[in-house]
């Protein structure tokens, strides 16, 4: 997970807080927003390249890995304790 500088984090947190306030859920809305963001980045539109798209996809994949590692794995461990492991 990229732990960005605090001054950049504050700005990003304002956007995330607004997304939470507006109830942007991963029900198609988040997918639409991220795709539209990638599609309309000025640098991507002016100079489309494999490099740009590869990096964008890499960011999304690393986000998936972080969700799996820090959110899903502890949840699964909790459920194993509650319900027992697979025999």
C-alpha positions as CSV (number, residue, x, y, z in Angstrom):
1,X,0.0,0.0,0.0
2,X,1.5,3.3,-0.9
3,X,1.7,5.4,2.2
4,X,1.6,8.8,0.7
5,X,2.9,12.0,2.3
6,X,0.6,13.5,5.0
7,X,0.0,16.7,3.0
8,X,-1.2,14.6,0.0
9,X,-3.2,12.2,2.3
10,X,-5.2,15.1,3.7
11,X,-6.3,16.1,0.2
12,X,-7.1,12.5,-0.7
13,X,-9.0,12.0,2.5
14,X,-11.3,14.9,1.7
15,X,-12.3,13.2,-1.6
16,X,-12.8,9.9,0.1
17,X,-14.8,11.5,2.9
18,X,-17.0,13.1,0.2
19,X,-17.4,9.7,-1.5
20,X,-18.5,8.2,1.8
21,X,-20.9,11.1,2.4
22,X,-22.4,10.6,-1.0
23,X,-22.6,6.8,-0.5
24,X,-20.5,5.8,-3.4
25,X,-20.7,2.0,-3.1
26,X,-19.0,-0.8,-5.0
27,X,-22.2,-1.6,-6.8
28,X,-21.2,-0.4,-10.3
29,X,-20.9,3.3,-9.3
30,X,-17.2,2.9,-8.1
31,X,-16.4,0.9,-11.2
32,X,-17.9,3.6,-13.4
33,X,-16.1,6.4,-11.6
34,X,-12.7,4.8,-11.8
35,X,-13.1,3.8,-15.4
36,X,-14.2,7.3,-16.3
37,X,-11.3,8.8,-14.4
38,X,-8.8,6.6,-16.3
39,X,-10.5,7.3,-19.6
40,X,-10.5,11.1,-19.1
41,X,-7.1,11.7,-17.6
42,X,-5.6,14.4,-19.9
43,X,-2.2,12.7,-20.1
44,X,-3.8,9.4,-21.0
45,X,-6.0,11.0,-23.7
46,X,-3.2,13.0,-25.3
47,X,-0.6,10.3,-25.2
48,X,-2.3,6.9,-24.8
49,X,0.2,4.2,-24.1
50,X,0.5,0.7,-22.7
51,X,2.6,2.2,-19.9
52,X,-0.2,4.4,-18.6
53,X,-2.9,1.8,-18.7
54,X,-0.6,-0.8,-17.2
55,X,0.2,1.5,-14.3
56,X,-3.5,2.3,-13.7
57,X,-4.3,-1.4,-13.7
58,X,-1.4,-2.1,-11.4
59,X,-2.8,0.5,-8.9
60,X,-6.2,-1.2,-9.0
61,X,-4.6,-4.7,-8.5
62,X,-2.5,-3.5,-5.6
63,X,-5.7,-2.0,-4.0
64,X,-7.3,-5.5,-4.4
65,X,-4.3,-7.1,-2.7
66,X,-4.5,-4.6,0.2
67,X,-8.2,-5.2,0.7
68,X,-7.6,-8.9,0.7
69,X,-4.6,-8.7,3.1
70,X,-5.9,-6.1,5.6
71,X,-9.7,-6.5,5.5
72,X,-10.7,-9.8,4.1
73,X,-8.1,-12.1,5.7
74,X,-8.8,-10.8,9.3
75,X,-12.5,-11.2,8.6
76,X,-12.0,-14.8,7.4
77,X,-9.8,-15.6,10.5
78,X,-12.6,-14.2,12.8
79,X,-15.2,-16.5,11.0
80,X,-12.9,-19.5,11.4
81,X,-12.7,-18.9,15.1
82,X,-16.5,-18.4,15.3
83,X,-17.6,-21.3,13.1
84,X,-14.6,-23.7,13.0
85,X,-12.2,-24.4,10.2
86,X,-12.9,-26.6,7.2
87,X,-12.1,-30.3,8.1
